[in-house]
Amino acid sequence: MTLKIFPHMKDTISDNVHIMINKNELKKRYAMTVYYIKKSEQEKEEIRKLMKIQAKLGEIYQQGYINAQENAEMQFTQMKIAEQKSEKEAYDFSYRAYKVFKNRMQKMQILMEEALKQLGSLKKVYQNMTDQLQKMQSILNKQLHDNKNNDKLEDTLKLFVI
């Protein structure tokens, strides 16, 4: 009879150790998931800041385009006046300046379009990250609430949940 007690005790202790190990593994997985979510939130915030910078850059390029356009129009007007008055030097100067401002307009247009394109890409990434984080948080919350056996684990992890 005593021989049957020891194997039973051994199995019971082994089962308890395995349960403790499994709970510990579960805690580690939840903690890593929470850590990953927090890191992802920080990265999402960095992308939001980049979006703000990119939008400002697009505004700067747009203003540069407008300025170059105004200057090109002014030089074109000066060029026409010099042509009417037959002033070759003034005409040549205005023509060169007009070409410079036209080239600047083209460069600003390209830069502005590129900035807006990059802003669009950043917005897509930001939205995708937001959606993924919401999914991850809802899955984590569901798992935490579904694990009624792990009340202590849930209370501990609530400290870390964003």
C-alpha positions as CSV (number, residue, x, y, z in Angstrom):
1,M,0.0,0.0,0.0
2,T,2.8,2.4,0.9
3,L,4.4,1.7,-2.5
4,K,1.3,3.0,-4.3
5,I,1.3,6.3,-2.3
6,F,4.8,7.3,-3.4
7,P,4.1,7.1,-7.2
8,H,0.9,8.9,-6.6
9,M,2.7,11.7,-4.6
10,K,5.4,11.8,-7.3
11,D,2.7,12.3,-10.1
12,T,0.8,14.9,-8.1
13,I,4.0,16.9,-7.4
14,S,5.0,16.6,-11.1
15,D,1.6,17.7,-12.2
16,N,1.7,20.7,-9.9
17,V,5.2,21.7,-11.1
18,H,4.0,21.4,-14.7
19,I,1.0,23.6,-13.9
20,M,3.2,26.2,-12.3
21,I,5.6,26.1,-15.3
22,N,2.6,26.5,-17.7
23,K,1.3,29.5,-15.7
24,N,4.7,31.0,-15.7
25,E,5.0,30.6,-19.5
26,L,1.6,32.1,-20.0
27,K,2.6,35.1,-17.8
28,K,5.8,35.5,-19.9
29,R,3.8,35.4,-23.2
30,Y,1.3,38.0,-21.9
31,A,4.1,40.2,-20.7
32,M,5.9,40.0,-24.0
33,T,2.7,40.7,-25.9
34,V,2.1,43.8,-23.7
35,Y,5.7,44.9,-24.2
36,Y,5.3,44.5,-28.0
37,I,2.1,46.5,-28.0
38,K,3.8,49.3,-26.0
39,K,6.7,49.4,-28.4
40,S,4.4,49.4,-31.4
41,E,2.4,52.3,-29.8
42,Q,5.7,54.2,-29.6
43,E,6.5,53.4,-33.2
44,K,3.1,54.6,-34.2
45,E,3.7,57.8,-32.4
46,E,6.9,58.3,-34.3
47,I,5.1,57.7,-37.6
48,R,2.5,60.4,-36.5
49,K,5.4,62.8,-35.9
50,L,6.9,61.9,-39.3
51,M,3.5,62.6,-40.9
52,K,3.4,66.0,-39.3
53,I,6.9,66.8,-40.6
54,Q,6.1,65.5,-44.1
55,A,2.9,67.6,-44.3
56,K,4.9,70.7,-43.2
57,L,7.5,69.8,-45.9
58,G,4.7,69.6,-48.5
59,E,3.5,73.1,-47.4
60,I,7.1,74.5,-47.7
61,Y,7.4,73.1,-51.3
62,Q,4.0,74.4,-52.2
63,Q,5.0,77.9,-51.0
64,G,8.3,77.6,-52.9
65,Y,6.3,76.7,-56.0
66,I,4.0,79.7,-55.5
67,N,7.0,82.1,-55.0
68,A,8.8,80.7,-58.1
69,Q,5.6,81.1,-60.1
70,E,5.1,84.7,-59.0
71,N,8.7,85.5,-59.8
72,A,8.5,83.8,-63.2
73,E,5.4,85.8,-64.0
74,M,7.1,89.0,-62.9
75,Q,10.2,88.2,-65.0
76,F,8.0,87.4,-68.0
77,T,6.3,90.8,-67.6
78,Q,9.7,92.5,-67.4
79,M,10.9,90.5,-70.5
80,K,7.9,91.7,-72.5
81,I,8.4,95.3,-71.4
82,A,12.1,95.1,-72.3
83,E,11.2,93.6,-75.7
84,Q,8.7,96.4,-76.4
85,K,11.4,99.0,-75.5
86,S,14.0,97.2,-77.6
87,E,16.4,96.9,-74.6
88,K,18.4,93.8,-75.4
89,E,20.4,93.6,-72.1
90,A,17.2,93.9,-69.9
91,Y,15.5,91.4,-72.1
92,D,18.3,88.9,-71.9
93,F,18.5,89.3,-68.1
94,S,14.8,88.9,-67.7
95,Y,14.7,85.9,-70.0
96,R,17.5,84.1,-68.0
97,A,15.7,84.9,-64.7
98,Y,12.4,83.7,-66.2
99,K,14.1,80.4,-67.1
100,V,15.6,80.0,-63.6
101,F,12.2,80.5,-62.0
102,K,10.5,78.2,-64.4
103,N,13.1,75.5,-63.6
104,R,12.6,76.2,-59.9
105,M,8.8,75.8,-60.4
106,Q,9.3,72.4,-62.0
107,K,11.6,71.3,-59.2
108,M,9.2,72.5,-56.5
109,Q,6.3,70.7,-58.3
110,I,8.2,67.4,-58.3
111,L,9.3,67.8,-54.7
112,M,5.8,68.7,-53.6
113,E,4.3,65.7,-55.4
114,E,6.9,63.4,-53.8
115,A,6.3,64.8,-50.4
116,L,2.5,64.3,-50.8
117,K,3.1,60.8,-52.1
118,Q,5.3,60.0,-49.1
119,L,2.7,61.5,-46.7
120,G,0.1,59.2,-48.3
121,S,2.3,56.2,-47.7
122,L,2.9,57.3,-44.1
123,K,-0.9,57.7,-43.5
124,K,-1.5,54.2,-44.8
125,V,1.2,52.7,-42.5
126,Y,-0.2,54.7,-39.6
127,Q,-3.7,53.5,-40.2
128,N,-2.5,49.9,-40.7
129,M,-0.6,50.1,-37.4
130,T,-3.6,51.5,-35.6
131,D,-5.8,48.7,-36.9
132,Q,-3.3,46.0,-36.0
133,L,-2.7,47.4,-32.5
134,Q,-6.5,47.6,-31.9
135,K,-6.8,43.9,-32.9
136,M,-3.9,42.9,-30.8
137,Q,-5.2,44.7,-27.7
138,S,-8.7,43.3,-28.1
139,I,-7.3,39.8,-28.5
140,L,-5.1,40.2,-25.5
141,N,-8.0,41.6,-23.4
142,K,-10.2,38.7,-24.6
143,Q,-7.6,36.2,-23.6
144,L,-7.1,37.8,-20.2
145,H,-10.8,37.8,-19.5
146,D,-11.3,34.3,-20.8
147,N,-8.7,32.9,-18.4
148,K,-10.8,32.9,-15.3
149,N,-8.4,30.5,-13.7
150,N,-5.7,33.1,-13.9
151,D,-7.3,35.8,-11.8
152,K,-3.9,36.8,-10.2
153,L,-2.3,36.9,-13.7
154,E,-5.1,39.2,-14.9
155,D,-4.7,41.5,-12.0
156,T,-0.9,41.6,-12.5
157,L,-1.1,42.3,-16.2
158,K,-3.8,45.0,-15.8
159,L,-0.9,47.1,-14.5
160,F,0.8,46.8,-17.9
161,V,-2.1,47.1,-20.3
162,I,-2.1,50.3,-22.2
